[in-house]
Amino acid sequence: MEIVPTTPRQPKQTVSLDNLLIRKAELKSEIENQKTVISNSVQRAFSLESLTSYAIGSVTKQISLIDSAIWGFKVASKIKSFFGKK
């Protein structure tokens, strides 16, 4: 029985010090790019505008929930008084 590899093997490359230094420089630049992207994302996520809009949206939802509960209570009491006056 012969074992067949599932992925083709890549030919071995000779690794030299120059290739390693070039690859290291490429990886460092990629890391710096990722750091700037992450930094920008964090600044946008925790900026004053986003926190303010979140707080205002939360208060608005709470006010609408209380308003809906009061309105529902008024409607229920009117229906109850309508059917209770026979």
PDB file of N, CA, C and O in Angstrom:
ATOM      1  N   MET A   1       0.843  -1.166   0.000  1.00  0.00           N
ATOM      2  CA  MET A   1       0.000   0.000   0.000  1.00  0.00           C
ATOM      3  C   MET A   1       0.898   1.242   0.000  1.00  0.00           C
ATOM      4  O   MET A   1       1.827   1.360   0.799  1.00  0.00           O
ATOM      5  N   GLU A   2       0.598   2.144  -0.902  1.00  0.00           N
ATOM      6  CA  GLU A   2       1.417   3.345  -1.051  1.00  0.00           C
ATOM      7  C   GLU A   2       0.721   4.527  -0.400  1.00  0.00           C
ATOM      8  O   GLU A   2      -0.489   4.690  -0.561  1.00  0.00           O
ATOM      9  N   ILE A   3       1.445   5.345   0.323  1.00  0.00           N
ATOM     10  CA  ILE A   3       0.887   6.536   0.955  1.00  0.00           C
ATOM     11  C   ILE A   3       0.989   7.677  -0.035  1.00  0.00           C
ATOM     12  O   ILE A   3       2.067   8.004  -0.533  1.00  0.00           O
ATOM     13  N   VAL A   4      -0.170   8.280  -0.310  1.00  0.00           N
ATOM     14  CA  VAL A   4      -0.230   9.374  -1.264  1.00  0.00           C
ATOM     15  C   VAL A   4      -0.436  10.663  -0.483  1.00  0.00           C
ATOM     16  O   VAL A   4      -1.403  10.776   0.270  1.00  0.00           O
ATOM     17  N   PRO A   5       0.444  11.626  -0.644  1.00  0.00           N
ATOM     18  CA  PRO A   5       0.253  12.883   0.090  1.00  0.00           C
ATOM     19  C   PRO A   5      -0.967  13.631  -0.444  1.00  0.00           C
ATOM     20  O   PRO A   5      -1.249  13.607  -1.642  1.00  0.00           O
ATOM     21  N   THR A   6      -1.688  14.296   0.463  1.00  0.00           N
ATOM     22  CA  THR A   6      -2.889  15.024   0.057  1.00  0.00           C
ATOM     23  C   THR A   6      -2.564  16.366  -0.570  1.00  0.00           C
ATOM     24  O   THR A   6      -3.319  16.862  -1.406  1.00  0.00           O
ATOM     25  N   THR A   7      -1.462  16.948  -0.180  1.00  0.00           N
ATOM     26  CA  THR A   7      -1.064  18.211  -0.785  1.00  0.00           C
ATOM     27  C   THR A   7       0.293  18.026  -1.457  1.00  0.00           C
ATOM     28  O   THR A   7       1.162  17.321  -0.942  1.00  0.00           O
ATOM     29  N   PRO A   8       0.460  18.650  -2.579  1.00  0.00           N
ATOM     30  CA  PRO A   8       1.751  18.481  -3.249  1.00  0.00           C
ATOM     31  C   PRO A   8       2.861  19.139  -2.436  1.00  0.00           C
ATOM     32  O   PRO A   8       2.678  20.205  -1.848  1.00  0.00           O
ATOM     33  N   ARG A   9       3.978  18.500  -2.419  1.00  0.00           N
ATOM     34  CA  ARG A   9       5.116  19.037  -1.679  1.00  0.00           C
ATOM     35  C   ARG A   9       5.787  20.129  -2.500  1.00  0.00           C
ATOM     36  O   ARG A   9       5.964  20.022  -3.713  1.00  0.00           O
ATOM     37  N   GLN A  10       6.142  21.164  -1.793  1.00  0.00           N
ATOM     38  CA  GLN A  10       6.844  22.246  -2.455  1.00  0.00           C
ATOM     39  C   GLN A  10       8.331  21.952  -2.418  1.00  0.00           C
ATOM     40  O   GLN A  10       8.842  21.413  -1.436  1.00  0.00           O
ATOM     41  N   PRO A  11       9.007  22.299  -3.465  1.00  0.00           N
ATOM     42  CA  PRO A  11      10.455  22.049  -3.453  1.00  0.00           C
ATOM     43  C   PRO A  11      11.113  22.885  -2.363  1.00  0.00           C
ATOM     44  O   PRO A  11      10.715  24.020  -2.099  1.00  0.00           O
ATOM     45  N   LYS A  12      12.116  22.306  -1.745  1.00  0.00           N
ATOM     46  CA  LYS A  12      12.813  23.009  -0.677  1.00  0.00           C
ATOM     47  C   LYS A  12      13.589  24.178  -1.259  1.00  0.00           C
ATOM     48  O   LYS A  12      14.277  24.059  -2.273  1.00  0.00           O
ATOM     49  N   GLN A  13      13.454  25.297  -0.591  1.00  0.00           N
ATOM     50  CA  GLN A  13      14.180  26.481  -1.025  1.00  0.00           C
ATOM     51  C   GLN A  13      15.398  26.653  -0.132  1.00  0.00           C
ATOM     52  O   GLN A  13      15.382  26.356   1.063  1.00  0.00           O
ATOM     53  N   THR A  14      16.405  27.122  -0.737  1.00  0.00           N
ATOM     54  CA  THR A  14      17.583  27.396   0.076  1.00  0.00           C
ATOM     55  C   THR A  14      17.358  28.711   0.803  1.00  0.00           C
ATOM     56  O   THR A  14      16.977  29.715   0.201  1.00  0.00           O
ATOM     57  N   VAL A  15      17.595  28.686   2.080  1.00  0.00           N
ATOM     58  CA  VAL A  15      17.375  29.868   2.905  1.00  0.00           C
ATOM     59  C   VAL A  15      18.723  30.517   3.169  1.00  0.00           C
ATOM     60  O   VAL A  15      19.660  29.898   3.673  1.00  0.00           O
ATOM     61  N   SER A  16      18.777  31.770   2.814  1.00  0.00           N
ATOM     62  CA  SER A  16      20.014  32.501   3.071  1.00  0.00           C
ATOM     63  C   SER A  16      19.720  33.625   4.057  1.00  0.00           C
ATOM     64  O   SER A  16      18.563  33.953   4.321  1.00  0.00           O
ATOM     65  N   LEU A  17      20.751  34.190   4.578  1.00  0.00           N
ATOM     66  CA  LEU A  17      20.602  35.269   5.534  1.00  0.00           C
ATOM     67  C   LEU A  17      19.943  36.488   4.891  1.00  0.00           C
ATOM     68  O   LEU A  17      19.171  37.190   5.544  1.00  0.00           O
ATOM     69  N   ASP A  18      20.234  36.737   3.643  1.00  0.00           N
ATOM     70  CA  ASP A  18      19.632  37.863   2.940  1.00  0.00           C
ATOM     71  C   ASP A  18      18.123  37.678   2.798  1.00  0.00           C
ATOM     72  O   ASP A  18      17.351  38.613   3.010  1.00  0.00           O
ATOM     73  N   ASN A  19      17.710  36.453   2.435  1.00  0.00           N
ATOM     74  CA  ASN A  19      16.282  36.171   2.303  1.00  0.00           C
ATOM     75  C   ASN A  19      15.572  36.349   3.647  1.00  0.00           C
ATOM     76  O   ASN A  19      14.465  36.883   3.699  1.00  0.00           O
ATOM     77  N   LEU A  20      16.200  35.907   4.719  1.00  0.00           N
ATOM     78  CA  LEU A  20      15.605  36.053   6.047  1.00  0.00           C
ATOM     79  C   LEU A  20      15.467  37.520   6.438  1.00  0.00           C
ATOM     80  O   LEU A  20      14.453  37.915   7.015  1.00  0.00           O
ATOM     81  N   LEU A  21      16.456  38.314   6.134  1.00  0.00           N
ATOM     82  CA  LEU A  21      16.393  39.732   6.464  1.00  0.00           C
ATOM     83  C   LEU A  21      15.305  40.443   5.665  1.00  0.00           C
ATOM     84  O   LEU A  21      14.597  41.303   6.190  1.00  0.00           O
ATOM     85  N   ILE A  22      15.181  40.079   4.400  1.00  0.00           N
ATOM     86  CA  ILE A  22      14.125  40.669   3.562  1.00  0.00           C
ATOM     87  C   ILE A  22      12.751  40.281   4.093  1.00  0.00           C
ATOM     88  O   ILE A  22      11.860  41.124   4.201  1.00  0.00           O
ATOM     89  N   ARG A  23      12.584  39.015   4.420  1.00  0.00           N
ATOM     90  CA  ARG A  23      11.297  38.532   4.955  1.00  0.00           C
ATOM     91  C   ARG A  23      10.977  39.192   6.293  1.00  0.00           C
ATOM     92  O   ARG A  23       9.823  39.514   6.572  1.00  0.00           O
ATOM     93  N   LYS A  24      11.993  39.388   7.111  1.00  0.00           N
ATOM     94  CA  LYS A  24      11.797  40.038   8.403  1.00  0.00           C
ATOM     95  C   LYS A  24      11.319  41.472   8.211  1.00  0.00           C
ATOM     96  O   LYS A  24      10.420  41.930   8.917  1.00  0.00           O
ATOM     97  N   ALA A  25      11.913  42.174   7.266  1.00  0.00           N
ATOM     98  CA  ALA A  25      11.507  43.558   6.987  1.00  0.00           C
ATOM     99  C   ALA A  25      10.064  43.601   6.473  1.00  0.00           C
ATOM    100  O   ALA A  25       9.300  44.491   6.848  1.00  0.00           O
ATOM    101  N   GLU A  26       9.688  42.644   5.616  1.00  0.00           N
ATOM    102  CA  GLU A  26       8.318  42.582   5.107  1.00  0.00           C
ATOM    103  C   GLU A  26       7.328  42.342   6.242  1.00  0.00           C
ATOM    104  O   GLU A  26       6.282  42.987   6.311  1.00  0.00           O
ATOM    105  N   LEU A  27       7.662  41.422   7.120  1.00  0.00           N
ATOM    106  CA  LEU A  27       6.771  41.121   8.238  1.00  0.00           C
ATOM    107  C   LEU A  27       6.647  42.307   9.193  1.00  0.00           C
ATOM    108  O   LEU A  27       5.565  42.573   9.715  1.00  0.00           O
ATOM    109  N   LYS A  28       7.739  43.013   9.420  1.00  0.00           N
ATOM    110  CA  LYS A  28       7.685  44.189  10.285  1.00  0.00           C
ATOM    111  C   LYS A  28       6.769  45.254   9.693  1.00  0.00           C
ATOM    112  O   LYS A  28       5.998  45.884  10.417  1.00  0.00           O
ATOM    113  N   SER A  29       6.850  45.456   8.395  1.00  0.00           N
ATOM    114  CA  SER A  29       5.983  46.461   7.770  1.00  0.00           C
ATOM    115  C   SER A  29       4.518  46.025   7.822  1.00  0.00           C
ATOM    116  O   SER A  29       3.636  46.861   8.019  1.00  0.00           O
ATOM    117  N   GLU A  30       4.246  44.733   7.650  1.00  0.00           N
ATOM    118  CA  GLU A  30       2.874  44.238   7.772  1.00  0.00           C
ATOM    119  C   GLU A  30       2.349  44.442   9.189  1.00  0.00           C
ATOM    120  O   GLU A  30       1.196  44.830   9.378  1.00  0.00           O
ATOM    121  N   ILE A  31       3.187  44.184  10.177  1.00  0.00           N
ATOM    122  CA  ILE A  31       2.790  44.363  11.573  1.00  0.00           C
ATOM    123  C   ILE A  31       2.489  45.835  11.857  1.00  0.00           C
ATOM    124  O   ILE A  31       1.513  46.144  12.540  1.00  0.00           O
ATOM    125  N   GLU A  32       3.310  46.735  11.346  1.00  0.00           N
ATOM    126  CA  GLU A  32       3.074  48.164  11.539  1.00  0.00           C
ATOM    127  C   GLU A  32       1.757  48.583  10.894  1.00  0.00           C
ATOM    128  O   GLU A  32       1.011  49.374  11.473  1.00  0.00           O
ATOM    129  N   ASN A  33       1.461  48.061   9.697  1.00  0.00           N
ATOM    130  CA  ASN A  33       0.194  48.371   9.040  1.00  0.00           C
ATOM    131  C   ASN A  33      -0.981  47.868   9.873  1.00  0.00           C
ATOM    132  O   ASN A  33      -1.984  48.568  10.019  1.00  0.00           O
ATOM    133  N   GLN A  34      -0.864  46.663  10.418  1.00  0.00           N
ATOM    134  CA  GLN A  34      -1.935  46.113  11.242  1.00  0.00           C
ATOM    135  C   GLN A  34      -2.109  46.919  12.524  1.00  0.00           C
ATOM    136  O   GLN A  34      -3.235  47.112  12.984  1.00  0.00           O
ATOM    137  N   LYS A  35      -1.010  47.391  13.103  1.00  0.00           N
ATOM    138  CA  LYS A  35      -1.100  48.216  14.308  1.00  0.00           C
ATOM    139  C   LYS A  35      -1.862  49.508  14.031  1.00  0.00           C
ATOM    140  O   LYS A  35      -2.689  49.925  14.841  1.00  0.00           O
ATOM    141  N   THR A  36      -1.590  50.138  12.901  1.00  0.00           N
ATOM    142  CA  THR A  36      -2.291  51.387  12.589  1.00  0.00           C
ATOM    143  C   THR A  36      -3.770  51.140  12.333  1.00  0.00           C
ATOM    144  O   THR A  36      -4.611  51.942  12.738  1.00  0.00           O
ATOM    145  N   VAL A  37      -4.093  50.037  11.665  1.00  0.00           N
ATOM    146  CA  VAL A  37      -5.496  49.710  11.417  1.00  0.00           C
ATOM    147  C   VAL A  37      -6.225  49.456  12.733  1.00  0.00           C
ATOM    148  O   VAL A  37      -7.341  49.938  12.927  1.00  0.00           O
ATOM    149  N   ILE A  38      -5.604  48.708  13.632  1.00  0.00           N
ATOM    150  CA  ILE A  38      -6.221  48.418  14.928  1.00  0.00           C
ATOM    151  C   ILE A  38      -6.374  49.700  15.740  1.00  0.00           C
ATOM    152  O   ILE A  38      -7.412  49.924  16.362  1.00  0.00           O
ATOM    153  N   SER A  39      -5.354  50.528  15.734  1.00  0.00           N
ATOM    154  CA  SER A  39      -5.410  51.790  16.472  1.00  0.00           C
ATOM    155  C   SER A  39      -6.545  52.670  15.963  1.00  0.00           C
ATOM    156  O   SER A  39      -7.289  53.245  16.758  1.00  0.00           O
ATOM    157  N   ASN A  40      -6.682  52.780  14.656  1.00  0.00           N
ATOM    158  CA  ASN A  40      -7.766  53.576  14.080  1.00  0.00           C
ATOM    159  C   ASN A  40      -9.133  53.002  14.434  1.00  0.00           C
ATOM    160  O   ASN A  40     -10.070  53.750  14.713  1.00  0.00           O
ATOM    161  N   SER A  41      -9.245  51.686  14.424  1.00  0.00           N
ATOM    162  CA  SER A  41     -10.514  51.054  14.758  1.00  0.00           C
ATOM    163  C   SER A  41     -10.898  51.317  16.210  1.00  0.00           C
ATOM    164  O   SER A  41     -12.058  51.601  16.510  1.00  0.00           O
ATOM    165  N   VAL A  42      -9.933  51.223  17.098  1.00  0.00           N
ATOM    166  CA  VAL A  42     -10.206  51.472  18.518  1.00  0.00           C
ATOM    167  C   VAL A  42     -10.589  52.927  18.740  1.00  0.00           C
ATOM    168  O   VAL A  42     -11.496  53.215  19.521  1.00  0.00           O
ATOM    169  N   GLN A  43      -9.916  53.835  18.071  1.00  0.00           N
ATOM    170  CA  GLN A  43     -10.253  55.255  18.219  1.00  0.00           C
ATOM    171  C   GLN A  43     -11.664  55.542  17.725  1.00  0.00           C
ATOM    172  O   GLN A  43     -12.390  56.321  18.343  1.00  0.00           O
ATOM    173  N   ARG A  44     -12.063  54.920  16.613  1.00  0.00           N
ATOM    174  CA  ARG A  44     -13.422  55.114  16.114  1.00  0.00           C
ATOM    175  C   ARG A  44     -14.449  54.491  17.042  1.00  0.00           C
ATOM    176  O   ARG A  44     -15.523  55.057  17.246  1.00  0.00           O
ATOM    177  N   ALA A  45     -14.132  53.329  17.608  1.00  0.00           N
ATOM    178  CA  ALA A  45     -15.089  52.632  18.463  1.00  0.00           C
ATOM    179  C   ALA A  45     -15.339  53.379  19.767  1.00  0.00           C
ATOM    180  O   ALA A  45     -16.462  53.397  20.270  1.00  0.00           O
ATOM    181  N   PHE A  46     -14.291  53.996  20.316  1.00  0.00           N
ATOM    182  CA  PHE A  46     -14.427  54.666  21.597  1.00  0.00           C
ATOM    183  C   PHE A  46     -14.394  56.183  21.486  1.00  0.00           C
ATOM    184  O   PHE A  46     -14.080  56.869  22.459  1.00  0.00           O
ATOM    185  N   SER A  47     -14.708  56.702  20.332  1.00  0.00           N
ATOM    186  CA  SER A  47     -14.719  58.150  20.173  1.00  0.00           C
ATOM    187  C   SER A  47     -15.932  58.737  20.891  1.00  0.00           C
ATOM    188  O   SER A  47     -16.896  58.025  21.174  1.00  0.00           O
ATOM    189  N   LEU A  48     -15.883  60.009  21.178  1.00  0.00           N
ATOM    190  CA  LEU A  48     -16.944  60.680  21.909  1.00  0.00           C
ATOM    191  C   LEU A  48     -18.257  60.648  21.140  1.00  0.00           C
ATOM    192  O   LEU A  48     -19.323  60.521  21.742  1.00  0.00           O
ATOM    193  N   GLU A  49     -18.189  60.762  19.815  1.00  0.00           N
ATOM    194  CA  GLU A  49     -19.416  60.763  19.016  1.00  0.00           C
ATOM    195  C   GLU A  49     -20.148  59.428  19.117  1.00  0.00           C
ATOM    196  O   GLU A  49     -21.370  59.393  19.258  1.00  0.00           O
ATOM    197  N   SER A  50     -19.397  58.331  19.044  1.00  0.00           N
ATOM    198  CA  SER A  50     -20.059  57.027  19.082  1.00  0.00           C
ATOM    199  C   SER A  50     -20.632  56.747  20.467  1.00  0.00           C
ATOM    200  O   SER A  50     -21.717  56.177  20.582  1.00  0.00           O
ATOM    201  N   LEU A  51     -19.911  57.142  21.523  1.00  0.00           N
ATOM    202  CA  LEU A  51     -20.425  56.928  22.875  1.00  0.00           C
ATOM    203  C   LEU A  51     -21.648  57.798  23.137  1.00  0.00           C
ATOM    204  O   LEU A  51     -22.598  57.355  23.782  1.00  0.00           O
ATOM    205  N   THR A  52     -21.630  59.035  22.640  1.00  0.00           N
ATOM    206  CA  THR A  52     -22.771  59.931  22.824  1.00  0.00           C
ATOM    207  C   THR A  52     -23.989  59.408  22.075  1.00  0.00           C
ATOM    208  O   THR A  52     -25.097  59.413  22.610  1.00  0.00           O
ATOM    209  N   SER A  53     -23.790  58.962  20.854  1.00  0.00           N
ATOM    210  CA  SER A  53     -24.928  58.456  20.087  1.00  0.00           C
ATOM    211  C   SER A  53     -25.490  57.185  20.723  1.00  0.00           C
ATOM    212  O   SER A  53     -26.699  56.958  20.691  1.00  0.00           O
ATOM    213  N   TYR A  54     -24.622  56.361  21.298  1.00  0.00           N
ATOM    214  CA  TYR A  54     -25.090  55.156  21.984  1.00  0.00           C
ATOM    215  C   TYR A  54     -25.916  55.538  23.214  1.00  0.00           C
ATOM    216  O   TYR A  54     -26.974  54.955  23.451  1.00  0.00           O
ATOM    217  N   ALA A  55     -25.445  56.512  23.996  1.00  0.00           N
ATOM    218  CA  ALA A  55     -26.167  56.927  25.197  1.00  0.00           C
ATOM    219  C   ALA A  55     -27.508  57.548  24.834  1.00  0.00           C
ATOM    220  O   ALA A  55     -28.516  57.257  25.478  1.00  0.00           O
ATOM    221  N   ILE A  56     -27.536  58.398  23.814  1.00  0.00           N
ATOM    222  CA  ILE A  56     -28.786  59.032  23.399  1.00  0.00           C
ATOM    223  C   ILE A  56     -29.766  57.983  22.888  1.00  0.00           C
ATOM    224  O   ILE A  56     -30.960  58.052  23.182  1.00  0.00           O
ATOM    225  N   GLY A  57     -29.268  57.018  22.128  1.00  0.00           N
ATOM    226  CA  GLY A  57     -30.138  55.947  21.633  1.00  0.00           C
ATOM    227  C   GLY A  57     -30.706  55.120  22.768  1.00  0.00           C
ATOM    228  O   GLY A  57     -31.867  54.716  22.716  1.00  0.00           O
ATOM    229  N   SER A  58     -29.908  54.862  23.789  1.00  0.00           N
ATOM    230  CA  SER A  58     -30.369  54.079  24.941  1.00  0.00           C
ATOM    231  C   SER A  58     -31.452  54.825  25.697  1.00  0.00           C
ATOM    232  O   SER A  58     -32.460  54.230  26.077  1.00  0.00           O
ATOM    233  N   VAL A  59     -31.260  56.124  25.921  1.00  0.00           N
ATOM    234  CA  VAL A  59     -32.264  56.932  26.624  1.00  0.00           C
ATOM    235  C   VAL A  59     -33.541  57.008  25.807  1.00  0.00           C
ATOM    236  O   VAL A  59     -34.636  56.925  26.363  1.00  0.00           O
ATOM    237  N   THR A  60     -33.418  57.162  24.505  1.00  0.00           N
ATOM    238  CA  THR A  60     -34.593  57.234  23.645  1.00  0.00           C
ATOM    239  C   THR A  60     -35.395  55.930  23.704  1.00  0.00           C
ATOM    240  O   THR A  60     -36.625  55.963  23.741  1.00  0.00           O
ATOM    241  N   LYS A  61     -34.714  54.797  23.712  1.00  0.00           N
ATOM    242  CA  LYS A  61     -35.409  53.516  23.808  1.00  0.00           C
ATOM    243  C   LYS A  61     -36.141  53.389  25.136  1.00  0.00           C
ATOM    244  O   LYS A  61     -37.266  52.892  25.179  1.00  0.00           O
ATOM    245  N   GLN A  62     -35.508  53.837  26.226  1.00  0.00           N
ATOM    246  CA  GLN A  62     -36.140  53.751  27.531  1.00  0.00           C
ATOM    247  C   GLN A  62     -37.372  54.650  27.604  1.00  0.00           C
ATOM    248  O   GLN A  62     -38.399  54.257  28.157  1.00  0.00           O
ATOM    249  N   ILE A  63     -37.270  55.846  27.049  1.00  0.00           N
ATOM    250  CA  ILE A  63     -38.409  56.761  27.055  1.00  0.00           C
ATOM    251  C   ILE A  63     -39.558  56.199  26.231  1.00  0.00           C
ATOM    252  O   ILE A  63     -40.715  56.285  26.642  1.00  0.00           O
ATOM    253  N   SER A  64     -39.255  55.632  25.085  1.00  0.00           N
ATOM    254  CA  SER A  64     -40.330  55.071  24.252  1.00  0.00           C
ATOM    255  C   SER A  64     -40.965  53.858  24.919  1.00  0.00           C
ATOM    256  O   SER A  64     -42.167  53.637  24.773  1.00  0.00           O
ATOM    257  N   LEU A  65     -40.183  53.073  25.645  1.00  0.00           N
ATOM    258  CA  LEU A  65     -40.731  51.930  26.368  1.00  0.00           C
ATOM    259  C   LEU A  65     -41.676  52.395  27.468  1.00  0.00           C
ATOM    260  O   LEU A  65     -42.756  51.827  27.630  1.00  0.00           O
ATOM    261  N   ILE A  66     -41.292  53.419  28.226  1.00  0.00           N
ATOM    262  CA  ILE A  66     -42.160  53.954  29.288  1.00  0.00           C
ATOM    263  C   ILE A  66     -43.411  54.569  28.679  1.00  0.00           C
ATOM    264  O   ILE A  66     -44.509  54.376  29.202  1.00  0.00           O
ATOM    265  N   ASP A  67     -43.265  55.305  27.586  1.00  0.00           N
ATOM    266  CA  ASP A  67     -44.409  55.916  26.911  1.00  0.00           C
ATOM    267  C   ASP A  67     -45.385  54.856  26.406  1.00  0.00           C
ATOM    268  O   ASP A  67     -46.600  55.025  26.512  1.00  0.00           O
ATOM    269  N   SER A  68     -44.855  53.773  25.862  1.00  0.00           N
ATOM    270  CA  SER A  68     -45.712  52.691  25.376  1.00  0.00           C
ATOM    271  C   SER A  68     -46.453  52.013  26.530  1.00  0.00           C
ATOM    272  O   SER A  68     -47.619  51.647  26.388  1.00  0.00           O
ATOM    273  N   ALA A  69     -45.789  51.848  27.659  1.00  0.00           N
ATOM    274  CA  ALA A  69     -46.433  51.225  28.815  1.00  0.00           C
ATOM    275  C   ALA A  69     -47.560  52.115  29.345  1.00  0.00           C
ATOM    276  O   ALA A  69     -48.631  51.616  29.690  1.00  0.00           O
ATOM    277  N   ILE A  70     -47.329  53.408  29.412  1.00  0.00           N
ATOM    278  CA  ILE A  70     -48.382  54.329  29.879  1.00  0.00           C
ATOM    279  C   ILE A  70     -49.546  54.334  28.919  1.00  0.00           C
ATOM    280  O   ILE A  70     -50.700  54.290  29.345  1.00  0.00           O
ATOM    281  N   TRP A  71     -49.264  54.387  27.622  1.00  0.00           N
ATOM    282  CA  TRP A  71     -50.322  54.378  26.613  1.00  0.00           C
ATOM    283  C   TRP A  71     -51.136  53.085  26.693  1.00  0.00           C
ATOM    284  O   TRP A  71     -52.364  53.115  26.610  1.00  0.00           O
ATOM    285  N   GLY A  72     -50.451  51.953  26.853  1.00  0.00           N
ATOM    286  CA  GLY A  72     -51.144  50.672  26.974  1.00  0.00           C
ATOM    287  C   GLY A  72     -52.009  50.612  28.217  1.00  0.00           C
ATOM    288  O   GLY A  72     -53.105  50.054  28.177  1.00  0.00           O
ATOM    289  N   PHE A  73     -51.543  51.172  29.313  1.00  0.00           N
ATOM    290  CA  PHE A  73     -52.329  51.193  30.542  1.00  0.00           C
ATOM    291  C   PHE A  73     -53.580  52.046  30.360  1.00  0.00           C
ATOM    292  O   PHE A  73     -54.656  51.669  30.825  1.00  0.00           O
ATOM    293  N   LYS A  74     -53.452  53.194  29.688  1.00  0.00           N
ATOM    294  CA  LYS A  74     -54.612  54.054  29.439  1.00  0.00           C
ATOM    295  C   LYS A  74     -55.640  53.357  28.562  1.00  0.00           C
ATOM    296  O   LYS A  74     -56.839  53.418  28.834  1.00  0.00           O
ATOM    297  N   VAL A  75     -55.170  52.692  27.507  1.00  0.00           N
ATOM    298  CA  VAL A  75     -56.092  51.975  26.609  1.00  0.00           C
ATOM    299  C   VAL A  75     -56.786  50.839  27.356  1.00  0.00           C
ATOM    300  O   VAL A  75     -57.992  50.642  27.208  1.00  0.00           O
ATOM    301  N   ALA A  76     -56.035  50.099  28.149  1.00  0.00           N
ATOM    302  CA  ALA A  76     -56.617  48.986  28.899  1.00  0.00           C
ATOM    303  C   ALA A  76     -57.653  49.491  29.903  1.00  0.00           C
ATOM    304  O   ALA A  76     -58.689  48.850  30.083  1.00  0.00           O
ATOM    305  N   SER A  77     -57.399  50.627  30.561  1.00  0.00           N
ATOM    306  CA  SER A  77     -58.363  51.147  31.532  1.00  0.00           C
ATOM    307  C   SER A  77     -59.623  51.657  30.843  1.00  0.00           C
ATOM    308  O   SER A  77     -60.719  51.518  31.386  1.00  0.00           O
ATOM    309  N   LYS A  78     -59.484  52.248  29.648  1.00  0.00           N
ATOM    310  CA  LYS A  78     -60.671  52.708  28.912  1.00  0.00           C
ATOM    311  C   LYS A  78     -61.515  51.528  28.446  1.00  0.00           C
ATOM    312  O   LYS A  78     -62.744  51.575  28.502  1.00  0.00           O
ATOM    313  N   ILE A  79     -60.848  50.465  27.985  1.00  0.00           N
ATOM    314  CA  ILE A  79     -61.588  49.263  27.566  1.00  0.00           C
ATOM    315  C   ILE A  79     -62.286  48.647  28.774  1.00  0.00           C
ATOM    316  O   ILE A  79     -63.432  48.211  28.667  1.00  0.00           O
ATOM    317  N   LYS A  80     -61.625  48.607  29.896  1.00  0.00           N
ATOM    318  CA  LYS A  80     -62.193  48.041  31.112  1.00  0.00           C
ATOM    319  C   LYS A  80     -63.398  48.877  31.570  1.00  0.00           C
ATOM    320  O   LYS A  80     -64.425  48.322  31.961  1.00  0.00           O
ATOM    321  N   SER A  81     -63.272  50.222  31.520  1.00  0.00           N
ATOM    322  CA  SER A  81     -64.389  51.071  31.929  1.00  0.00           C
ATOM    323  C   SER A  81     -65.536  50.966  30.938  1.00  0.00           C
ATOM    324  O   SER A  81     -66.693  51.072  31.347  1.00  0.00           O
ATOM    325  N   PHE A  82     -65.270  50.762  29.659  1.00  0.00           N
ATOM    326  CA  PHE A  82     -66.317  50.642  28.658  1.00  0.00           C
ATOM    327  C   PHE A  82     -67.163  49.399  28.900  1.00  0.00           C
ATOM    328  O   PHE A  82     -68.390  49.466  28.830  1.00  0.00           O
ATOM    329  N   PHE A  83     -66.532  48.276  29.180  1.00  0.00           N
ATOM    330  CA  PHE A  83     -67.256  47.040  29.409  1.00  0.00           C
ATOM    331  C   PHE A  83     -67.765  46.904  30.838  1.00  0.00           C
ATOM    332  O   PHE A  83     -68.585  46.027  31.107  1.00  0.00           O
ATOM    333  N   GLY A  84     -67.317  47.722  31.739  1.00  0.00           N
ATOM    334  CA  GLY A  84     -67.745  47.644  33.116  1.00  0.00           C
ATOM    335  C   GLY A  84     -68.984  48.460  33.428  1.00  0.00           C
ATOM    336  O   GLY A  84     -69.555  48.278  34.503  1.00  0.00           O
ATOM    337  N   LYS A  85     -69.439  49.358  32.544  1.00  0.00           N
ATOM    338  CA  LYS A  85     -70.565  50.252  32.780  1.00  0.00           C
ATOM    339  C   LYS A  85     -71.888  49.704  32.249  1.00  0.00           C
ATOM    340  O   LYS A  85     -72.580  50.440  31.545  1.00  0.00           O
ATOM    341  N   LYS A  86     -72.260  48.556  32.513  1.00  0.00           N
ATOM    342  CA  LYS A  86     -73.520  48.026  31.958  1.00  0.00           C
ATOM    343  C   LYS A  86     -74.702  48.402  32.769  1.00  0.00           C
ATOM    344  O   LYS A  86     -75.826  48.032  32.431  1.00  0.00           O
TER     345      LYS A  86
END
